[in-house]
Amino acid sequence: MKIGLFDHVEFSNRPLATVFDERLEFVAAADEAGFYCYHIAEHHCTPLNMVPVPGVYLGAVARATKTMRLGPLCYLLPLYSPLKLAEEICMLDHLSHGRMEVGIGRGVSPFELNYNNVKHDDSRDIFFDAYACLRQALADDPFSYSGKYVSYDNVPMPLKPLQQPTPAFWYGSSNTIGATWAGEQGMQFVANGPTEMAKENLTVFRKALAVRGGPEHPKGEFPGGIAEGLLRHIVVADTDAAAQAIARPAYEHHLKSLNWLRNLNGSTEFTSRLGAHRGQTYDVCAASGMVIAGSPATVVRAIEQQVGELGINYLLTYLFFGDMPLTTAQRSLALFRTEVMPRIAHL
């Protein structure tokens, strides 16, 4: 079992410079603890995410860490020039000495796409076009590409990734359409949402991957060369009561951030894209397995149960969320490192 770290870096009523300093300190501690990878979200025009330009932030992360891998989960491809994104990926791969992991996505929020002058109805086709072009730009020098939304002709590409032929590509999904596509592409994969939903997504991902014949970029550290991951908010404290007293307000703050744009727009439009679990409460999310909060023994049991049910080999932990203070997150991380990680490593 590999353990990763996920983050939005959301607004938390502290100066943004302080938030960045705290995150870099926390990420360095996770690196020291042996976490496999740090995955950062990309969102725009919302307090959910204070790093809407993930490449800038990850440049700092690359130099604050030594062994932990890093990358967006995910780059919102409809918002990028594929040429500029290819150059950014190459830079980050070298700045991190070959630790870059490239997560890609269409964008879960239609409101964010609209603010960036991208029509929601066009975003899927733009995503596919941008993905194909990005792959071409990373592979060829010079490169050419002709598509409906993007095209390039004989563009020099002196920048190349350190990892050859490219860093591994990742996809995160809470629906079966995205999970199936990720399997067809042979990508590393992380599921989200309630346990039953995650189980369905992992099942269709595995079926599509089997039809394909295996991962595009096999990773020897995972059985079969493929990460089959699960995202979970986790809080560890000395007792169950103490952990839940920390997790509840932090997660409720996080839910407000998740729903902020939808509430601002006063619209129920696009609810299928936003995901039903976004509107639920802490109690509902904890009952569905999305939040795990308790003593080390309680957290270990919950992880063992979900691993047994879902068969994952990668646990993507979300340890520092909402308006949680740095010292609280550090204590949870310390307990997770010493009391949880050794007991789930064999799973």
Protein Blocks (a to p, Z undefined) as FASTA:
>chain_A
ZZddddekiaehiafklmmmmmmmmmmmmmmnopabdcddddehiakbcclblmlmmmmm
mmmpmklccddddddfklpcfklmmmmmmmmmmmnnopaccdddebjalklmmmnopafk
lmmmmmmmmmmmmmmmmmpccdddddfkbccehiacfbccfbdfbdcdddddfbfklmmm
mmmnopacddedjfklmmmmmmmmmmmmmmnopafbdcfkbghhiacdddddddddfbfk
lmmmmmmmmmmmmmmmmmmmmmmnopaehklmnopklmpcfklmmmnopaccddfklmmm
mmmmmmmmnopabdcddfbgcjbdfklmmmmmmmmmmmmmmmmmmZZ
